[in-house]
Amino acid sequence: QIKTLVPTRPRATMEQGSALSSMLRGPAPDAEGGGEGLTDDEGPRDMGVGQGMCIECGELPATHACDQCRDDFCFVCYKAQHRRGGRAKHTYQEHAPAVAVSPAKQREVEIGLAEAPIQGGTSAAAAAAAAASTTTAVSVGDWFTERSKYIPLRLTMEERKILRLLEGALSCSSYTDKIDVPNLLKNKARRTHAQLSELCAMLVGLLVAIDYEKGQQLAQDHEFAQYEPLFQRIFEIGRRHKIMNPEKMRAEYGKLVYMLQDSMVPEVRELLGFSCVKPIRTVYTLLEEKGALAILMDDKMVTATSEILDDGIKTREMIRREIKAKEAAVEYLARKYQATNLSADTIKRCIYSICDNNSFLTFNRDPVDKMITHMHRFFKSDLVEEGFSLSITGGVGGARLTHNHERQFHFVLQSLTLWRDILNDMFKLWCLAETDLLQQGNTYTLKDTGQGLHRVQPAPNISRAMRVILHRQQDKAGTWVGSSVVHLGDSNVPNALMFIDKYTQVSRILNPIVITMKQIDIMYNNATLRKYIDTFGGTERTKKLILHDLFRYAFDGSGADNFFDAGSCIDGRLTSAWNWCSMLEQKAFFPIFKLAGFLGFDGDFQT
């Protein structure tokens, strides 16, 4: 079945194949390079800011002219850059935008600013209702429409077969081990040759697995451009699957992204004769192609995409009724909007893709919500219980920050709320991250960051999105505790891929703790385990001891040897949390985790 994807009529010229064949035979003996084209500063790193646009983000029209900075900012960037320090005293002149922004872009910004944390529940109904209740008057349909732009389509059975082929090929590849090595840093020609060799080996291998005869022919003539749609589809399926399943392809995805990143290098792309990258196929793009965006505006979408969970309160009958109502809503939408160019199965595929997004939120965002609930239950900002103060002092117990109880309470709460918002928008951030990583002209520098060789690359799209999320949280908090620095494109977070990898770890950190909190009550029903738990003072005190240690030492600025790498910056908070995880075995309550089935923060629970 996959063979049908292979074109029968070549489109590439013989000149392209000849040039590539010549290059693959190796660089000339006297070929020298002052470093790989992506390891120096040549090429556009700054995309420039258009006239009348914000000097900071370059995406929205400037509306605030700072009298002291003498720069023009959009509303979001002005607030972000003038929150504290000497800049907080700056004055500005508000003016009408000199450049008109499209209604779609303005709506996107409004919806982004409107989305608020929802305590408890991951259903689309709760999220859409919260968005609709904001001052920007975002409708439920607008919420679904905007969110669907970043929700990948669920894979079909045929696409899953292609995925297995790609995963097998990537698991056999040692791409980064051969390309990102010190001995190729100083010779541009040799590194380009190595990149082409590995890329062509991957492309030929994929085609041989699909059609042996055509794969043999491709290995001889190197006319890759004729198979552009096939290769683009194979790589897009792998990228789409990874976004929907962050726990899958943990080693293979990095190789895939870096391989595609190198395929966008001008020299490599010119010799290949085509681009390996195409946009991720989302729910929105499919419905837009079919002229069926009205589905997203239908009120039944709320019921059809709701997440049905056993929260311990619902009866079996209540759950059964919810399932029936959801199935009926799906069937209703499929019947109502099916057309000659849009089958009922395709509509259901779109709906179930949105459901997959809600399932992602359940397992990744909900642990943060539960941790916030635990914090409000066991601790108060204005009440210090004896033995349970959250205060920390720099230099004591490994802490690098000094906070009293109230300040530390708000520091932890703001960190958790920020993580919650990042995970809520993770699919959008992931799509933007791939845009930054695979954008032609956005070059990277391969250098030693102190943690080995990494590809340091600017991430303008992720930076803008993070500024919006951070501004939203700072606006709600009123007084922000700690630094507002977001590391991106530097030694701490070298590129957008590292950013995504960093924040997909949040649920891996918090899930085991949340599960242990729940298991403590269950274990207490066992007479033998009850005696052990009583040595800590009972179930409630045991939970409080664990949370007290977590909220103090997982948010103390530790985990690095300087304040720039850890401390109170946005990324340093997560570094401190990982540092706490690495020392869990030394805690007095560690046996409680083991009794609850804990295997590790990077593994599964034993059931």
C-alpha positions as CSV (number, residue, x, y, z in Angstrom):
1,Q,0.0,0.0,0.0
2,I,2.9,2.4,0.7
3,K,4.2,1.7,-2.8
4,T,1.4,3.8,-4.2
5,L,3.0,6.9,-2.7
6,V,6.1,6.5,-4.9
7,P,5.9,8.6,-8.1
8,T,6.4,6.9,-11.4
9,R,7.6,9.9,-13.4
10,P,10.9,11.6,-12.3
11,R,10.9,15.4,-12.1
12,A,14.5,16.1,-11.1
13,T,17.0,17.1,-13.7
14,M,20.1,15.0,-14.5
15,E,22.3,18.0,-13.6
16,Q,21.0,17.9,-10.0
17,G,21.7,14.2,-9.7
18,S,25.2,14.6,-11.2
19,A,26.1,17.5,-8.9
20,L,24.9,15.6,-5.8
21,S,26.8,12.4,-6.9
22,S,29.9,14.4,-7.3
23,M,29.5,15.9,-3.8
24,L,28.9,12.5,-2.3
25,R,32.1,11.2,-3.6
26,G,33.8,13.5,-1.1
27,P,35.1,17.1,-0.9
28,A,38.2,18.0,-2.8
29,P,41.5,17.2,-1.0
30,D,42.3,20.9,-0.7
31,A,38.8,21.8,0.4
32,E,39.0,24.0,3.5
33,G,36.5,25.8,5.6
34,G,36.6,28.3,8.3
35,G,34.0,26.3,10.1
36,E,30.6,24.8,9.0
37,G,28.2,27.3,7.6
38,L,26.1,26.8,10.7
39,T,28.9,27.2,13.1
40,D,29.8,30.8,12.4
41,D,27.8,33.9,12.4
42,E,27.3,34.2,8.7
43,G,23.7,34.1,7.4
44,P,20.7,36.1,8.8
45,R,20.2,35.6,12.5
46,D,18.0,38.7,12.9
47,M,15.0,38.7,10.7
48,G,14.7,42.4,11.1
49,V,11.8,44.5,12.3
50,G,9.5,46.2,9.9
51,Q,8.7,49.9,10.1
52,G,5.9,50.6,12.6
53,M,6.3,47.2,14.3
54,C,7.2,46.5,17.9
55,I,11.0,46.7,18.4
56,E,10.9,43.7,20.7
57,C,8.7,41.1,19.1
58,G,8.5,42.5,15.5
59,E,5.1,40.8,15.2
60,L,2.5,43.3,16.3
61,P,2.2,47.0,15.5
62,A,3.9,49.4,18.0
63,T,1.4,51.3,20.2
64,H,3.6,52.5,23.1
65,A,6.5,54.8,22.6
66,C,8.8,54.8,25.7
67,D,10.1,58.3,26.4
68,Q,13.3,57.1,28.1
69,C,14.1,54.0,25.9
70,R,13.1,55.9,22.8
71,D,11.8,52.7,21.3
72,D,8.3,51.7,20.2
73,F,6.7,48.6,21.7
74,C,3.4,46.7,21.5
75,F,1.3,46.6,24.6
76,V,2.5,43.1,25.7
77,C,6.2,43.8,25.2
78,Y,6.1,47.2,26.8
79,K,4.6,45.7,30.0
80,A,7.1,42.8,30.0
81,Q,10.1,45.1,29.6
82,H,9.0,47.7,32.1
83,R,7.8,45.7,35.1
84,R,10.6,46.3,37.5
85,G,13.8,48.1,38.2
86,G,14.6,51.5,36.7
87,R,12.4,50.8,33.7
88,A,9.3,50.6,35.9
89,K,9.6,54.4,36.3
90,H,9.7,55.0,32.5
91,T,6.9,57.0,30.9
92,Y,5.3,56.4,27.5
93,Q,3.1,57.9,24.9
94,E,0.3,55.8,23.5
95,H,-0.5,56.2,19.9
96,A,-2.5,54.5,17.1
97,P,-0.6,51.7,15.3
98,A,1.1,52.8,12.1
99,V,0.7,49.4,10.6
100,A,-2.7,47.6,10.4
101,V,-2.8,44.2,11.9
102,S,-5.0,41.5,10.3
103,P,-8.2,40.7,12.2
104,A,-7.1,37.0,12.4
105,K,-3.8,38.0,14.1
106,Q,-5.5,40.4,16.5
107,R,-8.0,37.7,17.4
108,E,-5.2,35.2,18.0
109,V,-3.6,37.6,20.4
110,E,-6.9,38.3,22.2
111,I,-7.5,34.6,22.6
112,G,-4.0,34.0,23.8
113,L,-4.3,36.7,26.4
114,A,-7.8,35.5,27.4
115,E,-7.0,31.9,28.2
116,A,-6.9,31.5,32.0
117,P,-5.8,28.7,34.4
118,I,-8.7,26.4,35.1
119,Q,-8.6,24.7,38.5
120,G,-9.7,21.1,38.1
121,G,-11.0,19.5,35.0
122,T,-9.5,19.3,31.5
123,S,-12.6,19.1,29.5
124,A,-13.0,21.3,26.4
125,A,-16.2,22.6,28.0
126,A,-14.4,24.0,31.0
127,A,-11.6,25.5,29.0
128,A,-14.0,27.0,26.4
129,A,-16.3,28.4,29.0
130,A,-13.4,30.0,30.8
131,A,-12.2,31.7,27.6
132,A,-15.7,32.9,26.8
133,S,-16.1,34.4,30.2
134,T,-13.1,36.8,29.8
135,T,-13.3,40.5,29.1
136,T,-12.3,40.0,25.5
137,A,-15.6,38.1,24.9
138,V,-14.0,35.2,23.1
139,S,-16.7,32.7,22.0
140,V,-16.6,29.0,22.4
141,G,-16.3,28.6,18.7
142,D,-13.4,31.1,18.5
143,W,-11.6,29.1,21.2
144,F,-12.0,25.8,19.3
145,T,-11.0,27.4,16.1
146,E,-7.8,29.0,17.5
147,R,-6.8,25.8,19.4
148,S,-7.4,23.5,16.4
149,K,-4.7,25.3,14.5
150,Y,-2.1,23.6,16.6
151,I,-3.8,20.2,17.2
152,P,-2.2,17.5,15.0
153,L,-4.4,15.1,13.1
154,R,-4.6,11.6,14.5
155,L,-2.7,9.1,12.4
156,T,-4.6,6.8,10.1
157,M,-3.8,3.1,9.8
158,E,-1.8,3.7,6.6
159,E,0.2,6.5,8.3
160,R,1.0,4.2,11.2
161,K,2.6,1.8,8.9
162,I,4.8,4.6,7.5
163,L,5.6,5.6,11.1
164,R,6.9,2.2,11.9
165,L,9.2,2.3,8.9
166,L,10.5,5.8,10.0
167,E,11.0,4.7,13.6
168,G,13.0,1.7,12.4
169,A,15.2,3.8,10.2
170,L,15.9,6.4,12.9
171,S,16.7,3.7,15.5
172,C,19.4,2.4,13.2
173,S,20.8,5.9,12.5
174,S,23.7,7.5,14.3
175,Y,23.3,10.9,12.6
176,T,24.2,13.2,15.5
177,D,27.0,11.0,16.6
178,K,28.6,11.4,13.2
179,I,27.7,15.1,12.4
180,D,28.0,16.9,15.7
181,V,31.6,16.1,16.5
182,P,34.6,18.3,17.2
183,N,36.7,17.1,14.3
184,L,34.2,18.5,11.8
185,L,33.9,22.0,13.4
186,K,36.7,23.6,11.5
187,N,36.1,22.2,8.0
188,K,32.9,23.4,6.4
189,A,33.2,21.2,3.3
190,R,33.8,18.0,5.2
191,R,30.8,18.6,7.5
192,T,28.6,19.4,4.5
193,H,29.8,16.1,2.9
194,A,29.0,14.2,6.1
195,Q,25.6,15.8,6.3
196,L,24.8,14.9,2.7
197,S,26.1,11.3,3.1
198,E,23.9,10.6,6.1
199,L,20.9,12.3,4.7
200,C,21.1,10.5,1.4
201,A,21.6,7.2,3.2
202,M,18.4,7.8,5.2
203,L,16.4,8.8,2.1
204,V,17.6,5.8,0.0
205,G,17.0,3.4,2.9
206,L,13.4,4.6,3.3
207,L,12.7,4.2,-0.4
208,V,14.4,0.8,-0.6
209,A,12.1,-0.4,2.2
210,I,9.1,0.8,0.2
211,D,10.1,-0.1,-3.3
212,Y,13.4,-2.0,-3.7
213,E,13.8,-1.4,-7.5
214,K,13.2,2.3,-7.3
215,G,15.4,2.5,-4.2
216,Q,18.3,0.9,-6.1
217,Q,17.8,3.4,-9.0
218,L,17.8,6.3,-6.5
219,A,21.1,5.1,-5.0
220,Q,22.7,5.3,-8.4
221,D,21.3,8.5,-9.9
222,H,20.6,10.5,-6.7
223,E,17.6,12.3,-8.2
224,F,15.8,12.8,-4.9
225,A,13.6,15.7,-6.0
226,Q,11.1,13.4,-7.8
227,Y,10.2,11.8,-4.4
228,E,9.7,15.1,-2.6
229,P,6.0,14.5,-1.7
230,L,6.8,11.0,-0.4
231,F,9.8,12.1,1.9
232,Q,7.9,15.2,3.1
233,R,5.0,13.0,4.1
234,I,7.1,10.4,5.9
235,F,8.9,13.0,8.0
236,E,5.7,15.0,8.7
237,I,4.0,11.8,10.0
238,G,6.9,11.3,12.5
239,R,6.8,14.9,13.7
240,R,3.0,14.8,14.0
241,H,3.1,11.6,16.0
242,K,5.7,13.0,18.4
243,I,3.7,16.1,19.2
244,M,0.7,14.1,20.1
245,N,2.7,11.5,22.1
246,P,5.6,13.3,23.9
247,E,6.6,10.1,25.7
248,K,7.2,8.3,22.3
249,M,10.3,8.5,20.0
250,R,12.4,10.0,22.8
251,A,15.7,9.2,21.1
252,E,14.6,9.1,17.5
253,Y,12.9,12.5,17.5
254,G,16.1,14.4,18.2
255,K,17.9,12.7,15.4
256,L,14.9,13.4,13.1
257,V,14.7,17.2,13.9
258,Y,18.5,17.7,13.6
259,M,18.5,15.8,10.3
260,L,15.7,18.0,9.0
261,Q,17.4,21.1,10.4
262,D,20.6,20.3,8.4
263,S,18.5,19.6,5.3
264,M,17.5,23.3,5.4
265,V,21.1,24.4,5.2
266,P,21.4,26.3,1.8
267,E,24.3,24.2,0.5
268,V,22.6,20.9,1.4
269,R,19.2,21.9,0.2
270,E,20.6,23.1,-3.1
271,L,22.3,19.8,-3.8
272,L,19.3,17.8,-2.7
273,G,17.1,19.8,-5.0
274,F,14.1,19.8,-2.7
275,S,12.9,20.5,0.9
276,C,12.3,17.6,3.3
277,V,10.0,19.8,5.5
278,K,6.4,20.7,5.2
279,P,3.9,22.1,7.7
280,I,2.3,19.8,10.3
281,R,-1.2,18.7,9.3
282,T,-3.6,19.9,11.9
283,V,-7.4,19.7,12.5
284,Y,-7.7,23.3,11.3
285,T,-5.8,22.8,8.0
286,L,-7.9,19.7,7.1
287,L,-11.3,21.4,7.9
288,E,-10.2,24.6,6.0
289,E,-9.3,22.5,2.9
290,K,-12.7,21.0,3.0
291,G,-14.5,24.3,3.7
292,A,-15.9,22.8,7.0
293,L,-14.7,25.2,9.7
294,A,-18.3,25.7,10.8
295,I,-18.0,22.4,12.7
296,L,-15.7,24.1,15.2
297,M,-18.4,26.8,15.8
298,D,-21.1,24.2,16.6
299,D,-22.2,24.1,20.3
300,K,-22.1,20.3,20.2
301,M,-18.3,20.4,20.0
302,V,-18.2,21.0,23.7
303,T,-19.9,17.7,24.5
304,A,-18.3,15.7,21.6
305,T,-14.7,16.5,22.8
306,S,-15.2,16.5,26.6
307,E,-12.9,14.3,28.7
308,I,-14.8,11.7,30.8
309,L,-12.9,10.8,33.9
310,D,-13.7,8.7,37.0
311,D,-13.0,11.3,39.7
312,G,-14.2,9.0,42.5
313,I,-17.4,11.0,42.9
314,K,-19.3,10.0,39.8
315,T,-21.4,6.9,39.9
316,R,-21.2,4.2,37.2
317,E,-24.5,5.4,35.9
318,M,-23.3,9.0,35.6
319,I,-20.3,8.0,33.7
320,R,-22.4,5.8,31.4
321,R,-24.7,8.7,30.6
322,E,-21.7,11.0,29.9
323,I,-20.3,8.4,27.5
324,K,-23.6,8.1,25.6
325,A,-24.0,11.9,25.4
326,K,-20.5,12.2,24.0
327,E,-21.1,9.4,21.4
328,A,-24.4,11.0,20.4
329,A,-22.8,14.4,19.9
330,V,-20.0,12.9,17.7
331,E,-22.6,11.1,15.5
332,Y,-24.7,14.2,15.3
333,L,-21.8,16.3,14.1
334,A,-20.7,13.6,11.6
335,R,-24.1,13.4,10.1
336,K,-24.8,17.1,10.0
337,Y,-21.5,18.2,8.3
338,Q,-20.6,15.3,6.0
339,A,-20.5,16.2,2.4
340,T,-19.2,14.8,-0.9
341,N,-15.7,16.0,-0.2
342,L,-15.8,15.3,3.6
343,S,-16.8,11.9,4.9
344,A,-18.3,11.2,8.4
345,D,-15.1,9.2,9.3
346,T,-12.9,12.2,8.5
347,I,-15.1,14.5,10.7
348,K,-14.8,11.9,13.5
349,R,-11.1,11.9,13.0
350,C,-10.9,15.6,13.6
351,I,-13.1,15.4,16.7
352,Y,-11.1,12.5,18.2
353,S,-7.9,14.5,17.5
354,I,-9.2,17.3,19.7
355,C,-10.1,14.6,22.3
356,D,-6.4,13.4,22.1
357,N,-5.4,17.0,23.0
358,N,-7.7,16.9,26.1
359,S,-6.2,13.5,27.1
360,F,-2.7,15.1,26.8
361,L,-3.9,17.8,29.2
362,T,-5.3,15.3,31.6
363,F,-1.9,13.5,32.0
364,N,0.4,16.5,31.8
365,R,-1.4,19.6,33.0
366,D,-3.7,18.1,35.6
367,P,-0.8,17.1,38.0
368,V,0.2,20.8,38.2
369,D,-3.5,21.7,39.0
370,K,-3.5,19.0,41.8
371,M,-0.2,20.3,43.2
372,I,-1.6,23.8,43.3
373,T,-4.6,22.4,45.1
374,H,-2.4,20.6,47.7
375,M,-0.5,23.8,48.2
376,H,-3.6,25.8,49.1
377,R,-4.9,23.0,51.3
378,F,-1.8,22.5,53.4
379,F,-0.2,26.0,53.4
380,K,-1.2,29.6,53.7
381,S,0.8,32.6,52.7
382,D,-0.1,34.5,55.9
383,L,0.1,31.7,58.4
384,V,3.3,30.0,59.5
385,E,2.8,26.7,61.3
386,E,5.6,25.6,63.7
387,G,7.9,23.2,61.8
388,F,6.3,23.9,58.5
389,S,7.7,27.3,57.5
390,L,8.6,27.6,53.8
391,S,11.3,30.1,54.4
392,I,14.8,29.4,52.9
393,T,18.2,31.0,53.4
394,G,20.9,31.2,50.8
395,G,23.8,28.9,51.7
396,V,21.7,26.8,54.0
397,G,20.6,23.3,52.9
398,G,21.9,24.0,49.4
399,A,19.6,26.9,48.8
400,R,20.8,29.8,46.6
401,L,17.8,32.1,47.3
402,T,16.7,33.8,50.5
403,H,12.9,34.0,50.9
404,N,10.6,34.4,54.0
405,H,7.6,32.1,54.2
406,E,5.2,34.4,52.4
407,R,7.6,35.2,49.6
408,Q,8.5,31.5,49.1
409,F,4.8,30.6,49.0
410,H,4.1,33.0,46.2
411,F,7.3,32.1,44.4
412,V,6.3,28.4,44.3
413,L,2.7,29.2,43.5
414,Q,3.7,31.5,40.6
415,S,6.1,28.8,39.3
416,L,3.5,26.1,39.3
417,T,0.9,28.4,37.7
418,L,3.4,29.3,34.9
419,W,4.2,25.6,34.3
420,R,0.5,25.0,34.1
421,D,0.0,27.6,31.4
422,I,2.9,26.4,29.4
423,L,1.6,22.8,29.4
424,N,-1.9,24.1,28.5
425,D,-0.4,25.6,25.3
426,M,2.2,22.9,24.7
427,F,0.9,21.9,21.3
428,K,1.1,25.5,20.1
429,L,4.5,25.9,21.6
430,W,5.7,22.7,20.0
431,C,4.5,23.8,16.5
432,L,6.3,27.2,17.0
433,A,9.4,25.4,18.2
434,E,9.5,23.3,15.0
435,T,9.0,26.6,13.0
436,D,12.1,28.0,14.8
437,L,14.2,24.9,14.4
438,L,13.4,24.3,10.7
439,Q,13.1,27.8,9.4
440,Q,15.3,28.5,6.4
441,G,17.8,31.2,7.2
442,N,17.6,30.7,11.0
443,T,21.1,29.4,11.4
444,Y,22.6,27.7,14.4
445,T,26.1,27.6,16.0
446,L,27.5,24.3,17.1
447,K,29.5,25.0,20.3
448,D,30.4,23.6,23.7
449,T,27.9,25.0,26.2
450,G,29.6,23.4,29.2
451,Q,27.4,20.4,28.9
452,G,28.8,19.1,25.6
453,L,28.4,20.2,22.0
454,H,25.0,21.7,21.3
455,R,23.3,23.5,18.5
456,V,22.7,27.1,19.7
457,Q,20.0,28.7,17.7
458,P,17.7,31.7,18.1
459,A,14.0,30.9,18.8
460,P,12.1,34.1,18.0
461,N,8.6,32.4,17.8
462,I,8.9,30.6,21.1
463,S,10.3,33.7,22.7
464,R,7.3,35.8,21.6
465,A,4.8,33.1,22.8
466,M,6.6,32.8,26.2
467,R,6.5,36.6,26.6
468,V,2.7,36.5,26.2
469,I,2.3,33.6,28.7
470,L,4.6,35.3,31.2
471,H,2.9,38.6,30.8
472,R,-0.4,37.0,31.4
473,Q,0.8,35.4,34.6
474,Q,2.6,38.6,35.9
475,D,-0.6,40.6,35.2
476,K,-2.6,38.2,37.4
477,A,0.0,37.9,40.1
478,G,0.4,41.7,40.5
479,T,3.7,41.3,42.3
480,W,6.1,38.9,40.6
481,V,8.6,37.0,42.7
482,G,12.0,36.2,41.1
483,S,13.5,36.9,37.8
484,S,11.6,37.1,34.5
485,V,14.5,36.0,32.3
486,V,13.5,33.2,29.8
487,H,16.6,31.5,28.5
488,L,16.4,30.6,24.8
489,G,19.2,30.3,22.3
490,D,22.0,30.5,24.9
491,S,24.1,28.0,26.8
492,N,21.3,27.2,29.2
493,V,18.6,26.4,26.7
494,P,20.5,26.2,23.4
495,N,17.5,25.9,21.0
496,A,13.7,25.3,20.8
497,L,14.1,21.5,21.0
498,M,15.7,21.8,24.4
499,F,13.0,24.1,25.5
500,I,10.3,21.6,24.6
501,D,12.2,18.7,26.2
502,K,12.6,20.8,29.4
503,Y,9.0,21.5,29.9
504,T,7.7,18.1,28.9
505,Q,9.5,16.9,32.1
506,V,7.2,18.8,34.4
507,S,4.6,16.1,34.5
508,R,7.3,13.5,35.0
509,I,8.4,15.3,38.1
510,L,4.9,16.0,39.6
511,N,3.0,12.9,38.6
512,P,4.9,10.5,40.9
513,I,4.4,13.0,43.8
514,V,0.7,13.3,43.1
515,I,0.3,9.6,42.9
516,T,2.1,9.1,46.1
517,M,-0.1,11.6,47.9
518,K,-3.1,9.5,46.7
519,Q,-1.6,6.2,47.7
520,I,-0.8,7.3,51.2
521,D,-4.5,7.1,52.1
522,I,-4.9,3.7,50.4
523,M,-1.8,2.3,52.2
524,Y,-3.1,3.5,55.5
525,N,-5.9,0.9,55.3
526,N,-3.3,-1.8,55.6
527,A,-2.6,-2.5,59.3
528,T,1.1,-3.0,58.9
529,L,1.7,0.0,56.7
530,R,-0.5,2.1,59.0
531,K,2.0,1.6,61.8
532,Y,4.8,2.8,59.6
533,I,2.9,5.9,58.3
534,D,2.0,6.7,62.0
535,T,5.7,7.1,62.7
536,F,5.5,10.2,60.5
537,G,2.4,11.4,62.3
538,G,-0.5,10.0,60.2
539,T,-1.6,10.5,56.6
540,E,-2.1,14.2,56.7
541,R,1.2,15.0,58.4
542,T,3.0,12.6,56.1
543,K,1.7,14.4,53.1
544,K,2.6,17.8,54.6
545,L,6.1,16.7,55.4
546,I,6.6,15.6,51.7
547,L,5.1,18.8,50.3
548,H,7.0,21.0,52.8
549,D,10.3,19.6,51.6
550,L,9.3,19.9,48.0
551,F,8.1,23.5,48.2
552,R,11.3,24.5,50.0
553,Y,14.1,22.6,48.3
554,A,12.7,22.1,44.8
555,F,12.3,25.9,44.4
556,D,15.5,27.1,46.2
557,G,17.5,28.1,43.1
558,S,19.8,25.1,43.4
559,G,21.0,22.8,40.7
560,A,23.9,24.9,39.2
561,D,27.0,26.7,40.3
562,N,25.8,30.2,39.5
563,F,22.7,32.3,39.6
564,F,22.6,32.7,35.8
565,D,22.2,28.9,35.2
566,A,19.7,28.3,38.1
567,G,18.5,30.8,40.6
568,S,15.0,32.3,40.2
569,C,14.9,32.7,36.4
570,I,12.0,31.0,34.6
571,D,14.1,28.0,33.5
572,G,16.1,27.9,36.7
573,R,13.0,27.0,38.7
574,L,12.8,23.7,36.7
575,T,16.5,23.1,37.2
576,S,16.0,23.3,41.0
577,A,13.1,20.8,40.8
578,W,15.2,18.3,38.9
579,N,17.9,18.8,41.5
580,W,15.4,17.9,44.3
581,C,14.4,14.7,42.3
582,S,18.0,13.6,42.2
583,M,18.2,13.7,46.0
584,L,14.9,12.0,46.8
585,E,16.7,8.8,47.9
586,Q,18.3,10.7,50.7
587,K,14.9,11.9,52.2
588,A,13.5,10.3,55.3
589,F,10.2,9.8,53.5
590,F,11.7,8.0,50.5
591,P,10.3,4.6,51.7
592,I,6.8,6.1,51.4
593,F,7.4,6.6,47.7
594,K,8.7,3.1,47.3
595,L,5.7,1.6,49.1
596,A,3.5,3.6,46.8
597,G,5.0,1.9,43.7
598,F,7.5,4.6,42.7
599,L,10.2,3.4,40.3
600,G,11.7,6.7,39.1
601,F,10.9,10.1,37.8
602,D,11.7,8.8,34.3
603,G,9.7,5.6,34.4
604,D,6.4,4.1,35.3
605,F,4.7,3.3,38.5
606,Q,4.6,-0.3,39.6
607,T,1.0,-1.6,39.8
